[in-house]
């Protein structure tokens, strides 16, 4: 807490700090503080009203859940299973293959074409010649 707030919130220190102020200055300071207090009360009231509306909606949803025969724990299970379903998908099976110097090279047909396939296509061959049977 700053020194100012320490003085402001401590009775004797505050009294010592303002003893040189005139009565008019004290009243003016009190009016400013009162204005700040009023504004803060209004902010809190608006916040409570907003929370009351939100809490009423939450209570309504909870009642609907209970009426449907479910519980909050059921929702926890659903969200937990939804998180596990976002696992990385299985790799795509290869669609094309070619054997170069005894090495089998496969390609899914997505992404950049591997150099060995590009060289074969550039030399006049068709990609259909490299299709894995059953992958048409």
Backbone bond lengths (Angstrom), bond angles and torsions (degrees), N, CA, C in turn:
res aa  C-N    CA-C-N  psi(-1)  N-CA   C-N-CA  omega(-1)  CA-C   N-CA-C  phi
1 X - - - 1.444 - - 1.529 108.19 -
2 X 1.290 116.96 142.02 1.462 120.30 -179.16 1.527 110.38 -72.37
3 X 1.322 115.35 163.25 1.471 120.07 178.58 1.519 110.96 -59.89
4 X 1.334 115.73 -38.64 1.465 120.07 179.64 1.525 110.88 -58.33
5 X 1.343 115.79 -48.20 1.465 118.78 -179.12 1.521 111.65 -68.03
6 X 1.344 116.74 -33.76 1.468 119.60 176.12 1.532 110.22 -59.91
7 X 1.311 115.41 -45.28 1.473 119.77 -179.97 1.522 110.69 -67.71
8 X 1.330 116.26 -43.78 1.457 121.24 -176.75 1.528 112.09 -63.18
9 X 1.310 117.52 -34.52 1.467 120.62 -175.43 1.534 113.36 -94.41
10 X 1.310 117.36 -4.43 1.471 120.66 178.75 1.525 108.63 -107.00
11 X 1.316 116.62 117.89 1.459 122.43 -172.20 1.518 115.05 -52.73
12 X 1.319 117.35 -54.65 1.470 119.91 -175.64 1.527 111.33 -68.57
13 X 1.319 116.95 -39.89 1.467 119.64 179.58 1.526 110.22 -66.38
14 X 1.338 116.16 -36.82 1.468 120.02 178.73 1.533 109.94 -66.15
15 X 1.321 115.32 -44.19 1.470 120.01 -179.69 1.526 110.44 -61.13
16 X 1.327 117.38 -41.20 1.466 121.35 178.95 1.523 110.68 -67.04
17 X 1.346 116.93 -35.28 1.457 120.49 -177.86 1.516 112.21 -71.18
18 X 1.335 117.97 -30.31 1.467 120.59 -175.38 1.531 112.68 -103.48
19 X 1.330 118.17 6.47 1.468 119.62 -175.17 1.520 112.47 -65.52
20 X 1.323 118.50 -22.36 1.453 120.97 -179.55 1.523 112.20 -87.61
21 X 1.349 118.10 -7.69 1.465 120.88 179.81 1.523 110.03 -77.02
22 X 1.312 115.57 145.93 1.465 119.43 176.18 1.518 109.04 -74.81
23 X 1.311 116.72 167.03 1.460 121.64 179.29 1.523 110.74 -60.93
24 X 1.336 118.19 -39.45 1.472 121.50 178.39 1.533 110.89 -64.05
25 X 1.331 117.06 -41.26 1.466 120.77 178.05 1.532 111.02 -64.21
26 X 1.331 116.50 -39.45 1.468 120.60 177.83 1.525 110.69 -63.51
27 X 1.345 116.49 -43.10 1.465 119.80 179.42 1.533 110.57 -64.39
28 X 1.325 116.54 -40.69 1.459 120.85 178.82 1.533 110.49 -63.27
29 X 1.320 116.85 -42.64 1.468 121.74 177.23 1.523 110.54 -63.47
30 X 1.330 116.50 -42.99 1.462 120.58 178.80 1.524 110.57 -62.96
31 X 1.330 118.20 -38.59 1.469 121.52 178.85 1.526 110.43 -65.00
32 X 1.330 115.98 -40.53 1.468 119.62 178.07 1.528 110.78 -64.04
33 X 1.320 115.63 -43.46 1.469 119.43 178.11 1.530 110.97 -63.69
34 X 1.320 116.70 -40.68 1.469 121.25 179.47 1.527 109.90 -62.51
35 X 1.326 116.75 -40.58 1.467 120.55 178.13 1.530 110.64 -62.19
36 X 1.328 115.81 -42.93 1.468 120.32 178.66 1.523 110.48 -63.43
37 X 1.320 116.83 -41.94 1.472 121.56 179.38 1.525 110.26 -62.57
38 X 1.325 117.15 -44.47 1.463 121.79 179.95 1.530 110.78 -61.54
39 X 1.336 116.12 -45.32 1.467 120.10 178.55 1.521 111.14 -61.06
40 X 1.327 116.83 -42.63 1.462 121.19 -179.49 1.527 110.80 -64.98
41 X 1.342 116.32 -39.22 1.474 119.55 177.66 1.525 111.03 -63.71
42 X 1.324 117.23 -40.06 1.466 120.72 178.51 1.523 111.16 -65.17
43 X 1.341 116.70 -41.35 1.468 120.72 177.78 1.527 110.57 -61.00
44 X 1.318 116.00 -45.49 1.464 120.02 180.00 1.526 111.32 -64.21
45 X 1.331 116.14 -38.82 1.469 120.25 178.74 1.526 109.98 -62.70
46 X 1.339 117.59 -45.56 1.462 121.15 178.36 1.525 111.34 -62.64
47 X 1.312 115.89 -40.23 1.465 120.20 178.91 1.530 110.96 -64.76
48 X 1.329 116.41 -41.49 1.468 120.47 177.80 1.524 111.00 -63.71
49 X 1.334 116.57 -40.41 1.466 119.79 178.27 1.522 110.70 -64.47
50 X 1.321 116.93 -42.10 1.464 120.49 178.38 1.521 110.38 -64.17
51 X 1.327 116.71 -41.66 1.467 120.24 178.17 1.515 111.08 -67.97
52 X 1.333 117.25 -34.94 1.460 119.88 179.44 1.527 109.92 -64.01
53 X 1.328 116.45 -41.08 1.468 120.78 177.84 1.524 110.02 -64.39
54 X 1.304 116.34 -43.82 1.472 120.96 178.96 1.527 110.34 -63.82
55 X 1.336 116.25 -45.53 1.468 120.34 -179.89 1.527 111.32 -63.65
56 X 1.338 117.10 -35.14 1.462 120.12 177.61 1.523 110.26 -65.38
57 X 1.334 116.89 -40.56 1.468 120.22 177.64 1.521 111.17 -65.05
58 X 1.332 116.22 -40.38 1.471 120.14 177.94 1.519 110.09 -62.72
59 X 1.340 117.21 -44.15 1.462 120.78 179.28 1.526 110.82 -62.29
60 X 1.328 116.71 -38.91 1.462 120.94 178.38 1.529 110.85 -63.68
61 X 1.313 116.59 -43.16 1.468 120.83 179.39 1.518 110.22 -66.45
62 X 1.320 117.45 -41.27 1.469 120.44 177.69 1.523 111.08 -61.80
63 X 1.324 116.60 -39.86 1.465 120.00 177.82 1.531 110.17 -63.66
64 X 1.321 117.16 -41.19 1.469 120.28 178.41 1.524 110.38 -63.46
65 X 1.308 117.01 -39.43 1.466 120.81 178.97 1.522 110.10 -63.23
66 X 1.334 116.28 -46.14 1.462 120.43 -179.35 1.531 110.89 -65.52
67 X 1.333 117.25 -38.71 1.465 120.66 179.21 1.521 112.18 -65.67
68 X 1.327 116.73 -27.10 1.464 119.72 -179.74 1.523 111.82 -85.43
69 X 1.321 117.17 -1.29 1.456 120.74 177.50 1.529 112.75 86.85
70 X 1.312 116.99 11.78 1.458 120.93 178.90 1.525 109.73 -102.30
71 X 1.316 115.57 171.27 1.457 120.63 175.53 1.521 108.96 -132.71
72 X 1.302 115.76 169.98 1.461 120.81 178.47 1.531 109.73 -61.92
73 X 1.329 116.55 -35.11 1.464 120.22 179.13 1.528 111.00 -60.96
74 X 1.354 116.39 -35.25 1.465 119.90 177.24 1.522 110.60 -61.75
75 X 1.320 116.79 -39.03 1.458 120.20 178.23 1.521 110.83 -66.02
76 X 1.321 116.18 -37.52 1.461 119.96 177.39 1.510 110.97 -61.40
77 X 1.337 117.43 -38.75 1.460 121.37 177.95 1.519 110.67 -66.16
78 X 1.336 116.79 -39.08 1.459 120.55 -179.40 1.520 110.22 -65.09
79 X 1.333 116.57 -45.37 1.462 118.56 -178.73 1.521 110.51 -68.74
80 X 1.331 117.04 -33.61 1.458 119.00 178.08 1.525 110.49 -66.90
81 X 1.341 116.90 -41.27 1.459 118.90 179.25 1.522 110.88 -71.09
82 X 1.314 117.34 -30.57 1.464 119.88 177.72 1.527 109.95 -66.96
83 X 1.316 117.52 -36.07 1.454 120.51 178.82 1.524 110.67 -68.00
84 X 1.333 116.99 -37.88 1.454 118.48 -179.52 1.512 111.49 -73.32
85 X 1.327 117.93 -21.64 1.451 119.64 -179.98 1.524 111.99 -78.70
86 X 1.320 117.46 -5.42 1.455 120.15 178.72 1.526 110.82 -90.90
87 X 1.322 116.74 19.99 1.454 120.41 177.42 1.518 109.89 -63.81
88 X 1.305 114.28 161.63 1.453 120.33 178.59 1.522 108.82 -62.97
89 X 1.318 115.86 134.97 1.463 119.42 -178.26 1.522 109.72 -72.11
90 X 1.309 115.20 160.33 1.463 120.98 179.44 1.525 109.26 -66.05
91 X 1.333 116.97 148.67 1.457 118.77 179.35 1.524 111.50 -63.86
92 X 1.306 115.43 146.62 1.459 121.92 179.73 1.524 109.59 -67.67
93 X 1.321 117.82 137.98 1.472 118.88 179.11 1.531 110.37 -71.16
94 X 1.326 116.71 149.80 1.467 118.97 179.72 1.527 111.37 -67.48
95 X 1.326 115.84 146.36 1.464 121.89 -179.71 1.531 110.89 -109.18
96 X 1.323 116.44 -28.86 1.455 122.00 -178.36 1.522 109.46 -124.98
97 X 1.332 115.34 149.85 1.458 118.90 174.33 1.521 109.70 -147.63
98 X 1.318 114.29 152.93 1.455 121.25 179.29 1.519 106.95 -148.20
99 X 1.316 116.51 145.67 1.457 120.85 176.87 1.522 107.96 -109.91
100 X 1.314 115.97 120.87 1.462 123.08 179.32 1.522 107.64 -123.25
101 X 1.325 116.46 120.18 1.468 122.88 179.19 1.530 111.37 52.33
102 X 1.327 116.75 40.81 1.464 122.16 177.83 1.529 113.71 80.28
103 X 1.323 117.54 -0.54 1.467 120.91 -179.97 1.520 109.25 -102.49
104 X 1.339 116.58 126.34 1.462 122.46 179.66 1.526 108.29 -85.11
105 X 1.332 116.53 121.15 1.460 122.04 178.78 1.526 107.40 -115.22
106 X 1.327 115.69 127.53 1.463 120.58 -178.30 1.531 109.15 -118.43
107 X 1.350 114.66 154.34 1.459 121.27 -179.84 1.518 108.64 -144.99
108 X 1.328 116.59 141.42 1.465 121.20 -178.37 1.516 112.55 -79.45
109 X 1.319 117.38 -16.01 1.451 120.75 -176.46 1.515 111.63 91.61
110 X 1.326 116.09 2.30 1.463 120.14 178.11 1.517 109.04 -117.20
111 X 1.299 114.59 151.19 1.453 119.10 -179.15 1.514 110.88 81.67
112 X 1.293 115.27 -166.20 1.460 120.92 -177.24 1.524 110.56 -69.61
113 X 1.316 115.77 136.55 1.467 121.39 -179.33 1.528 109.29 -70.08
114 X 1.334 117.67 128.55 1.467 119.61 177.41 1.534 111.14 -59.61
115 X 1.306 115.49 150.56 1.460 122.17 -175.15 1.526 112.24 -57.14
116 X 1.339 117.23 -40.81 1.473 118.95 -177.39 1.522 111.11 -63.39
117 X 1.324 117.81 -37.96 1.464 120.31 177.52 1.534 110.01 -69.19
118 X 1.339 116.02 -41.84 1.466 120.50 -179.36 1.523 110.63 -61.47
119 X 1.320 117.17 -40.60 1.465 120.40 179.42 1.526 110.98 -64.05
120 X 1.328 116.08 -39.90 1.470 119.94 -179.63 1.531 110.97 -68.33
121 X 1.323 117.37 -40.91 1.466 121.61 179.39 1.533 109.51 -66.70
122 X 1.337 116.75 -40.80 1.466 120.62 178.89 1.522 111.54 -64.43
123 X 1.337 116.83 -28.01 1.464 119.86 -179.86 1.530 111.88 -83.85
124 X 1.342 117.01 1.35 1.458 119.98 172.91 1.519 115.25 112.48
125 X 1.324 118.70 -2.95 1.461 119.81 -179.71 1.530 109.64 -81.27
126 X 1.324 115.54 159.40 1.464 121.86 179.57 1.521 109.30 -100.98
127 X 1.312 116.98 147.58 1.475 121.08 178.79 1.524 111.24 -62.72
128 X 1.335 117.05 -25.65 1.473 119.73 179.75 1.533 111.20 -64.86
129 X 1.341 117.38 -22.78 1.463 120.62 177.25 1.524 112.00 -68.56
130 X 1.334 116.77 -21.96 1.471 121.45 -177.17 1.527 113.21 -101.04
131 X 1.339 116.46 1.43 1.472 120.33 180.00 1.518 110.66 -61.56
132 X 1.320 115.17 136.36 1.471 120.10 174.28 1.520 105.63 -76.36
133 X 1.350 118.11 131.73 1.481 119.79 -179.22 1.539 111.25 -54.33
134 X 1.324 115.15 133.12 1.470 121.82 -179.84 1.527 112.33 89.59
135 X 1.316 118.93 0.47 1.464 122.05 -177.07 1.525 111.70 -109.36
136 X 1.338 117.85 17.50 1.456 120.24 -178.07 1.464 108.85 -58.46
